[in-house]
């Protein structure tokens, strides 16, 4: 791809993009926070299981 083609595609993207309204922004924040806490909870549980197994088997 040539640089001019890339710039043309970027220009189209910028023209089509828009600022999210309040409802869309709140929904994306809820989804992001839910994913953050879900991944954090899974990581905590994995670490807890690893700790308990190491204490149980004395490794």
C-alpha positions in Angstrom: 0.0 0.0 0.0 1.1 3.5 -0.8 1.3 6.2 1.8 -1.4 8.2 0.0 -3.8 5.2 0.1 -3.2 4.8 3.8 -3.8 8.4 4.5 -7.1 8.3 2.4 -8.3 5.3 4.5 -7.5 7.1 7.7 -9.3 10.2 6.5 -12.4 8.2 5.8 -12.2 6.7 9.3 -11.9 10.1 10.9 -14.8 11.4 8.9 -17.1 8.5 9.9 -16.1 8.4 13.5 -18.2 10.2 16.1 -18.1 11.0 19.8 -20.1 8.4 21.8 -23.2 9.7 23.6 -23.6 9.3 27.3 -25.5 6.0 27.2 -22.9 4.4 24.9 -20.1 5.7 27.1 -21.7 4.4 30.3 -22.3 1.0 28.7 -18.7 0.7 27.6 -17.5 1.7 31.1 -19.7 -1.0 32.7 -18.4 -3.6 30.3 -14.8 -2.6 30.9 -15.2 -2.6 34.7 -16.9 -6.0 34.6 -14.1 -7.4 32.5 -11.5 -5.9 34.9 -13.1 -7.4 38.0 -13.8 -10.7 36.3 -10.1 -11.1 35.2 -8.9 -10.0 38.5 -11.1 -12.5 40.3 -9.9 -15.3 38.2 -6.3 -14.3 38.8 -6.9 -14.2 42.5 -8.5 -17.6 42.5 -5.6 -19.1 40.5 -3.1 -17.6 42.9 -5.1 -18.8 45.9 -5.3 -22.4 44.6 -1.6 -22.3 43.8 -0.8 -21.1 47.3 -3.0 -23.7 48.9 -1.6 -26.5 46.8 2.0 -25.4 47.7 1.1 -25.4 51.4 -0.7 -28.8 51.1 2.2 -30.6 49.4 5.0 -28.6 51.0 6.7 -27.6 47.8 
